[in-house]
């Protein structure tokens, strides 16, 4: 009798799984160029890595403020162990993809930034 109950439970689990698969978003089904969708507006952390310079923080705050006027200026700075690079981490209230793209493009075009994460 116990064997019959276990068999029914396994059968029910397999049936549920097979019915649920089409409804689930499987990682293997995602295209490489598909990014997870973000619901805007949202708090969006950004890390900007560039060459170390005395005015690096001011530069980052200036660029961020031009794209996110409500940015409060809080910036977490970190210098690499050899002192060659600096990273600035900020959190903005992102309003949409166009805002983020414009911000990333301005950092890229500056020539002072190596990565924006």
SULCORRA-V341769 format. One record per helix or strand. SS is the DSSP state (H for helix, E for strand). FROM is the first residue (numbers start at 1). TO is the last residue. If there is no record, write none. Layout:
BEGIN
SS | FROM | TO
SS | FROM | TO
END
This chain:
BEGIN
H | 2 | 21
H | 27 | 29
E | 42 | 51
H | 56 | 67
E | 76 | 79
E | 85 | 94
H | 97 | 110
E | 113 | 116
END
